[in-house]
Amino acid sequence: MNISVVIPLYNEADSLPELVAWIARVMEANDYSHEIILVDDGSTDRSWEVIEELAAANPAVRGIKFRRNYGKSAALHLGFERAAGEVVITMDADLQDSPDEIPALYHMIAREHYDMVSGWKKKRRDPPSKTIPTKLFNATARRFSGLRLHDFNCGLKAYRNVVIKNIEIYGEMHRYIPILVKQAGFGRIGERAVAHQARKYGSSKFGLSRFINGFLDLLTVTFITRFAKKPMHLFGAVGTLLVVAGICSAAWIGVEKWIAVVRDVKAPLVANNPYFYIALACIILGTQLFLAGFLAELISRDAHDRNSYHVDKTL
């Protein structure tokens, strides 16, 4: 099979028939063998009934329904598990992602041998209240990850099948799939400018809280990808620096006291010196961080996947 199209959705009953028909036209025009996996993330409208009707009319359509709303990451994860195509393409169900982009994305994976291609909504059809925070979010993600992508959270992406079988998406990590792909050892990550269409049906399911959650998730995924198997390198390093800074501050206070005594000058009480409390706080916090890193290291040593690596080829 050439292509699996994975579409997570929540309350998109109105857009599904048009979207599936559009995808089918593109596949037929390019003679692609394909499947369309619609993952209903606990919709409360008629989305599942519509999926059943579409599956009855088109054998390429497959449906998965959650009992309740688990989030986009869970829907993508399950869709990836079921995807069998050589190339896996994800898109949103609200018709803002154009299926006409599929052939170009497929070509970049199948012919140009990219591991993953991320869409870039270069001209967004969103109000400034969404576009400005999105630009700040993407700039922060680029800084933290080192990936030079313009749009990390674009729903329109393409992958080699082996890529999506080697990453795990949970929580709200769908925003950082490119980072997870890079961490899994797939280095050929490309980008393509794609059309962004105005929403035709319904309204956005995401509020301003996603930007706060997105930043917190970025910190999480950065920590996991860099320090999950070596937490002591972070906690131990920061803890050691704080302890050293505290000891140096305490030593300086002691030297000042000694100099005052030698010169027969009335020395201020150590407890009246603000640097004494700064030194004390640094030593306590540094010790706690060092111990936290040590305990995290012990836990990671006992993890079931401590020796799990992504093997590319063997002879």
CORTAJO-V400046 format. One record per backbone hydrogen bond with DSSP energy under -1.0 kcal/mol. NH is the residue of the N-H (numbers start at 0). CO is the residue of the C=O. Records with the same first field share a line. If there is no record, write none. Layout:
BEGIN
NH: CO / CO
END
This chain:
BEGIN
2: 32
3: 86
4: 34
5: 88
6: 36
8: 38
15: 11
18: 14
19: 15
20: 16
21: 17
22: 18
23: 19
24: 20
25: 21
26: 22
27: 23
28: 24
29: 25
31: 26
34: 2
35: 59
36: 4
37: 61
38: 6
39: 63
40: 8
41: 39
49: 45
50: 46
51: 47
52: 48
53: 49
54: 50
55: 51
56: 52
57: 53
60: 57
61: 35
63: 37
65: 39
74: 70
75: 71
76: 72
77: 73
78: 74
79: 75
80: 76
81: 77
82: 78
85: 0
86: 1
87: 158
88: 3
89: 156
90: 5
100: 97
101: 98
104: 100
105: 101
106: 102
107: 103
108: 104
109: 105
110: 106
111: 106
113: 107
114: 187
115: 187
116: 157
117: 189
118: 155
119: 191
121: 119
129: 126
130: 126
131: 127
133: 129
134: 130
135: 131
136: 132
137: 133
138: 134
139: 135
140: 136
141: 137
142: 138
143: 139
144: 140
145: 141
148: 146
156: 89
157: 116
158: 87
159: 114
160: 85
162: 159
163: 159
164: 160
165: 162
172: 169
174: 171
175: 172
179: 175
180: 176
181: 177
182: 178
183: 179
184: 181
185: 180
188: 186
189: 115
191: 117
193: 119
196: 95
209: 206
210: 207
212: 208
213: 209
214: 210
215: 211
216: 212
217: 213
218: 214
219: 215
220: 216
221: 217
222: 218
223: 219
224: 220
225: 221
226: 222
227: 223
232: 229
233: 230
234: 230
235: 231
237: 233
238: 234
239: 235
240: 236
241: 237
242: 238
243: 239
244: 240
245: 241
246: 242
247: 243
248: 244
249: 245
250: 246
251: 247
252: 248
253: 249
254: 250
255: 251
256: 252
257: 253
258: 254
259: 255
260: 256
261: 257
262: 258
263: 260
264: 259
271: 268
272: 269
275: 272
277: 273
278: 274
279: 275
280: 276
281: 277
282: 278
283: 279
284: 280
285: 281
286: 282
287: 283
288: 284
289: 285
290: 286
291: 287
292: 288
293: 289
294: 290
295: 291
296: 292
297: 293
298: 294
299: 295
300: 296
305: 302
307: 304
END
